[in-house]
């Protein structure tokens, strides 16, 4: 079972599972396709967007666990 961490970059997350993009988009991260966002960690992106990174990390890991 794949798992992600908040220290992984957006690019790394999408390599784990491209469907993570939909979770990020629903959360309000509409810039995930930007080249600079690819090198940004989930924690950094969450901070910029004013999101709870721990909740987002849990949502993504729950998604991966239930695939």
N, C-alpha and C positions, 0 to 999 in steps of 0.2 A: 504494500500500500504506500503510495506516494504521500509525502507531507511537505509542507512549505514552512518557512520561517519568515518573520518580519524583516530579517536582514537580507533576504534574497531580493535581487533586482526584479523589476517588472518584467524585463526580458526573460529572466530565469523562470519566473512564475509561468509565463506563457509557454515556455518550452516543456514544463511539467505537464500542462494541459491547456490547450488553447481556449477551452471553455471557461477558464478563469476570467477571461476578458469580460464576459457577460456579467459576472459577479462584480467586478470592478466598475463597470459601466453603471450597473444598478445602484451602486454605492455613491455614484457621482463623479467618478474618475473618468471623465470623457476624453482625457488627453493621453490615454494609454498607447496610442499609435504614434505619438510624437517621438522623434529620435532621442531627445534628451530624457524622456520618461523611461526609455528602455534601460538606461543605466542608473536610474534612481531606485533605491530600495523601497519596499512596501512601507516601511516605517517613515522614510522621508516623504513619500507621496502622501501618506495619511496625514502627516503633520501639515504639509502645505494645504491640504484640503480640509483641515480641521476635523479629521475623523479619528475614531477610536481604533488604533491599529490592532489591539488585542482582539477586539470583536471581529474585525475584518479577517484577521489571521484564522480565528476559530471558524468563521463562516466558510472560508476556503478549504480548511482542513476537513470540516464536516462534509462538504461537497465531495472532496476526493475520497473520503472514507465510505461514502454511500454510492460510489460509481459501480 
